Amino acid sequence: MMMEIREIYCNNCKKVLGRYNVKYYPDDKIGDLIKSSHERHVREGHEIEIRRIKKS
């Protein structure tokens, strides 16, 4: 069974900020998470990337 995950990655810090299952976290919830949980990175001008990953 394949599981699809969205990974929030900071290009400036070179680290994964979080991994979220697509089934439970649609696009709008991911946006809310970035605004609330990862706000410091955005405020400091860091480049945030959202990646889609498929795991088996």
Contacts in CASP RR format, 6 or more apart in sequence:
PFRMAT RR
TARGET T0000
AUTHOR 0000-0000-0000
METHOD contacts of the structure
MODEL  1
MMMEIREIYCNNCKKVLGRYNVKYYPDDKIGDLIKSSHERHVREGHEIEI
RRIKKS
1 56 0 8 1.000
2 54 0 8 1.000
2 55 0 8 1.000
2 56 0 8 1.000
3 21 0 8 1.000
3 23 0 8 1.000
3 54 0 8 1.000
3 55 0 8 1.000
3 56 0 8 1.000
4 21 0 8 1.000
4 22 0 8 1.000
4 23 0 8 1.000
4 52 0 8 1.000
4 53 0 8 1.000
4 54 0 8 1.000
4 55 0 8 1.000
5 19 0 8 1.000
5 20 0 8 1.000
5 21 0 8 1.000
5 22 0 8 1.000
5 52 0 8 1.000
5 53 0 8 1.000
5 54 0 8 1.000
5 55 0 8 1.000
6 19 0 8 1.000
6 20 0 8 1.000
6 22 0 8 1.000
6 25 0 8 1.000
6 30 0 8 1.000
6 50 0 8 1.000
6 51 0 8 1.000
6 52 0 8 1.000
6 53 0 8 1.000
7 16 0 8 1.000
7 18 0 8 1.000
7 19 0 8 1.000
7 20 0 8 1.000
7 50 0 8 1.000
7 51 0 8 1.000
7 52 0 8 1.000
7 53 0 8 1.000
8 16 0 8 1.000
8 17 0 8 1.000
8 18 0 8 1.000
8 19 0 8 1.000
8 20 0 8 1.000
8 30 0 8 1.000
8 33 0 8 1.000
8 34 0 8 1.000
8 38 0 8 1.000
8 48 0 8 1.000
8 49 0 8 1.000
8 50 0 8 1.000
9 15 0 8 1.000
9 16 0 8 1.000
9 17 0 8 1.000
9 48 0 8 1.000
9 49 0 8 1.000
9 50 0 8 1.000
9 51 0 8 1.000
10 17 0 8 1.000
10 38 0 8 1.000
10 41 0 8 1.000
10 46 0 8 1.000
10 47 0 8 1.000
10 48 0 8 1.000
10 49 0 8 1.000
11 46 0 8 1.000
11 47 0 8 1.000
11 48 0 8 1.000
11 49 0 8 1.000
12 41 0 8 1.000
12 44 0 8 1.000
12 45 0 8 1.000
12 46 0 8 1.000
12 47 0 8 1.000
13 41 0 8 1.000
13 46 0 8 1.000
17 37 0 8 1.000
17 38 0 8 1.000
17 41 0 8 1.000
17 48 0 8 1.000
19 53 0 8 1.000
20 29 0 8 1.000
20 30 0 8 1.000
20 33 0 8 1.000
22 52 0 8 1.000
25 33 0 8 1.000
30 50 0 8 1.000
34 42 0 8 1.000
34 48 0 8 1.000
35 42 0 8 1.000
38 48 0 8 1.000
41 48 0 8 1.000
42 48 0 8 1.000
END
